[in-house]
Amino acid sequence: MSFEKTVEQHWAPDASGEILRRIDEGLVELGKNLDALTYDDIVAVDEFHIRGREATAELAELAAVCAADRVLDVGSGVGGPSRFLAATRGCHVDGIDLTTEYCDVATALAERIGLADKTTYRQANALTLPFDDASFDLVWTQHISMNIEDKDRMFSEMYRVLKPGGRAAIYDPIGGSGDPLDLPVPWAREKSMSFLIDSRATRDRLERVGFRIGTWRDVSDASVAWFRKNAAAAKDLGPEPLGLHLLLGPDWPTMARNMVANIAAGRIAVIQAIAHKS
């Protein structure tokens, strides 16, 4: 089995169609009308990165996303951030993801909430983006580099598809101390699937493909606080109908506990960055 297939199976281990079915069941349990959904209705499951919608809104502000932008979301998942950008910023977003089922779910949800004309999703690899040079004003990526070993190629592809003057908005867990991680974490159940590099190495790789770093923020403390708040809520209330357990399975609580431990111990850092193409 190829590494790409292994990653795809990690993120979508069940039979095709199961993710959308589970989301629908959760929405019905919450009393939502499946024929009259809004992008807010599914926020608990469709933004599966640390701090969810809050972090997406922060990154959109840092990147100054506007309606005139053509945006590429690299690693778009089931489409939550792209739908948020389309709905609140008025821009058109193309999303690519390695996991075919995520693209199918993203397309279905965009159609349901009336954003099919502003969003497009396709299965593709971040290392070989299926777009012409200088196609986008903004490349957006949240929590995908952890599964990618060849970061030079990933950043080169992002740089290639940006127009001159374009920018990359990046929100990622990265390496910290270099000590071994407590596993599993959301992107890896074993160390062979995890490729973290530290802040200095990440910046170096961005700069050597041509990017100029504009903004660099460490949001590790806020990340730990978010995980702990969610853990306390889950303990008091139990699993909610919609949540990351629908995507990542029954070991999501263990993954969350390990992430808190890893970040708090400095084994993982979490950064937001805006990088510019000359």
C-alpha positions in Angstrom: 0.0 0.0 0.0 1.3 3.5 -0.9 2.0 6.0 1.9 -0.8 8.3 0.4 -3.3 5.4 0.7 -2.2 4.8 4.3 -2.8 8.5 5.1 -6.2 8.5 3.4 -7.2 5.4 5.4 -6.1 7.1 8.6 -8.4 10.0 8.0 -11.3 8.1 6.6 -11.1 4.5 7.7 -14.8 3.6 7.2 -16.7 2.6 4.1 -17.6 5.4 1.6 -20.5 7.5 2.7 -20.2 6.8 6.4 -18.9 10.3 7.3 -21.8 12.1 5.8 -24.3 9.7 7.3 -22.8 10.2 10.8 -22.9 14.0 10.3 -26.5 13.8 9.2 -27.4 11.7 12.2 -25.7 14.2 14.5 -27.5 17.1 12.9 -30.9 15.4 13.3 -30.2 14.6 17.0 -29.5 18.3 17.4 -32.8 19.2 15.8 -31.4 20.7 12.7 -33.3 20.7 9.4 -31.1 18.9 6.8 -32.8 20.9 4.1 -32.1 24.3 5.7 -28.6 24.2 7.0 -26.2 27.1 7.6 -22.4 26.9 7.8 -22.7 27.5 11.6 -24.8 24.3 12.1 -21.9 22.0 11.3 -19.0 23.9 12.9 -18.4 21.3 15.6 -17.3 18.7 13.1 -16.2 20.5 9.9 -13.2 22.5 11.3 -11.1 19.7 12.7 -8.0 21.7 13.6 -7.0 23.1 17.0 -9.4 25.8 18.2 -11.8 25.2 15.3 -13.7 28.3 14.0 -11.9 30.7 16.4 -8.6 29.9 14.7 -10.0 30.0 11.2 -11.4 33.5 11.9 -8.0 34.6 13.3 -6.1 33.4 10.3 -8.6 35.1 7.9 -7.9 38.4 9.7 -4.2 37.9 9.6 -4.3 37.1 5.9 -6.8 40.0 5.2 -8.9 37.7 3.0 -11.3 39.7 0.8 -13.9 39.0 -1.9 -11.5 39.7 -4.7 -9.2 36.8 -3.6 -9.1 33.5 -5.4 -8.2 31.1 -2.6 -6.7 27.6 -2.6 -7.3 25.6 0.5 -4.6 22.9 0.6 -5.9 20.0 2.8 -9.5 21.3 2.8 -10.9 18.3 4.8 -14.7 18.3 4.8 -14.7 22.0 3.9 -15.4 24.0 7.0 -12.8 26.7 6.6 -13.5 27.1 2.9 -17.2 27.5 3.5 -16.5 30.0 6.3 -14.3 32.1 4.0 -16.8 32.0 1.1 -19.7 32.9 3.4 -18.0 35.6 5.4 -15.4 37.0 3.0 -17.2 36.5 -0.3 -14.3 34.9 -2.0 -14.1 31.8 -4.2 -12.3 28.9 -2.7 -10.8 25.8 -4.4 -10.2 23.0 -2.0 -7.9 20.0 -2.5 -7.5 17.0 -0.1 -5.8 13.7 -0.3 -8.9 11.9 1.1 -11.5 11.4 -1.6 -14.4 11.0 0.9 -13.6 14.3 2.5 -13.9 16.0 -0.9 -17.3 14.3 -1.5 -18.6 15.4 1.9 -17.3 18.9 1.4 -19.1 19.2 -1.9 -22.3 17.8 -0.5 -22.3 20.2 2.5 -21.5 23.2 0.3 -24.5 22.4 -1.9 -26.8 22.1 1.1 -25.9 25.5 2.5 -26.0 27.3 -0.8 -22.2 27.8 -1.4 -21.7 25.5 -4.3 -21.0 28.5 -6.6 -18.2 29.7 -4.4 -16.5 26.5 -3.5 -15.0 23.6 -5.5 -13.3 20.5 -4.2 -11.2 17.8 -5.7 -8.9 15.0 -4.7 -5.3 15.9 -5.1 -1.9 15.7 -3.5 -0.3 18.9 -2.0 3.0 17.9 -3.6 1.6 18.0 -7.1 -1.1 20.7 -7.1 -3.3 20.4 -10.2 -3.3 24.2 -11.1 -1.3 26.5 -13.4 1.4 28.8 -12.1 0.2 32.1 -10.6 -3.4 31.0 -10.3 -4.3 32.2 -6.8 -4.1 35.3 -4.6 -4.0 33.2 -1.4 -2.9 29.7 -0.5 -4.5 28.6 2.8 -3.5 25.6 4.8 -4.4 24.3 8.3 -2.9 21.2 9.9 -1.6 19.2 6.9 2.2 19.5 7.0 2.5 17.0 9.8 1.8 14.1 7.4 4.1 15.5 4.7 7.8 14.6 4.8 8.9 16.6 1.7 8.1 20.1 3.0 10.4 21.8 0.4 8.2 20.4 -2.3 5.0 21.3 -0.5 6.1 24.9 0.0 7.5 25.1 -3.6 4.1 24.1 -4.9 2.3 26.7 -2.8 4.7 29.3 -4.1 4.3 28.2 -7.7 0.5 28.5 -7.8 0.5 32.0 -6.1 0.4 35.2 -8.2 3.2 37.7 -7.6 2.3 39.5 -4.4 0.2 36.6 -3.2 0.4 35.2 0.2 0.3 31.9 2.1 -1.7 31.6 5.3 -0.4 28.7 7.4 -1.7 27.2 10.7 0.1 24.1 11.8 1.4 22.0 14.7 5.2 21.9 14.2 8.1 20.3 16.0 9.3 21.5 19.4 12.0 20.0 21.5 12.6 17.0 19.3 11.6 14.6 22.0 9.4 11.6 21.0 5.7 12.3 20.9 3.1 10.7 23.0 1.0 8.8 20.4 -1.6 8.6 19.0 -2.1 12.2 17.9 -4.8 13.3 15.4 -2.6 12.9 12.3 -0.7 9.8 13.3 -1.3 6.6 15.3 2.4 5.6 14.8 5.6 7.6 14.3 6.1 6.6 10.7 3.2 8.9 9.7 4.4 12.0 11.5 6.9 14.5 10.1 7.4 17.5 12.3 10.1 20.1 12.0 10.7 22.9 14.4 10.1 26.6 13.9 13.5 27.5 12.6 13.5 24.7 10.0 9.9 25.6 8.9 10.9 29.3 8.4 14.1 28.2 6.6 12.1 26.0 4.2 9.6 28.7 3.4 12.3 31.3 2.8 14.5 29.2 0.6 11.6 28.6 -1.9 11.2 32.4 -2.1 8.6 33.3 0.6 9.1 36.4 2.8 7.7 35.8 6.3 5.3 38.6 7.3 3.6 37.2 10.4 4.7 34.5 12.8 2.7 33.7 15.9 3.2 30.9 18.5 -0.3 30.0 19.7 0.7 26.9 21.7 -0.7 28.2 25.0 -4.1 29.0 23.5 -4.1 25.5 22.0 -3.5 23.8 25.3 -6.3 25.9 26.9 -8.7 24.9 24.1 -8.0 21.2 24.5 -8.5 21.4 28.3 -11.7 23.4 28.0 -13.1 20.8 25.6 -12.0 17.9 27.8 -13.8 19.4 30.8 -17.0 19.9 28.7 -16.9 16.3 27.5 -16.4 15.0 31.0 -19.4 17.1 32.3 -21.7 16.5 29.3 -20.5 13.5 27.5 -19.8 13.2 23.7 -21.9 15.6 21.7 -23.9 14.6 18.6 -21.4 16.5 16.4 -17.7 16.4 17.2 -14.3 15.3 16.0 -15.0 11.7 17.2 -17.2 11.4 14.1 -14.1 11.7 11.9 -11.2 10.4 14.0 -13.0 7.6 15.8 -13.2 6.3 19.3 -9.5 7.1 20.1 -10.1 10.9 19.6 -10.2 11.5 23.4 -6.8 9.8 23.7 -5.4 11.8 20.8 -6.6 15.0 22.5 -5.0 14.1 25.8 -1.8 13.3 24.1 -1.8 16.6 22.2 -2.2 18.6 25.5 0.7 16.6 27.0 2.9 17.1 23.9 2.3 20.8 23.5 2.5 21.5 27.3 5.8 19.6 27.4 7.2 21.5 24.4 7.4 18.5 22.1 4.9 20.2 19.7 4.4 23.9 19.0 1.5 25.5 17.2 2.0 28.4 14.8 0.1 30.8 12.6 2.1 32.4 9.8 1.5 34.7 6.8 4.2 34.4 4.1 4.4 36.5 0.9 5.5 35.9 -2.6 7.6 38.6 -4.2 
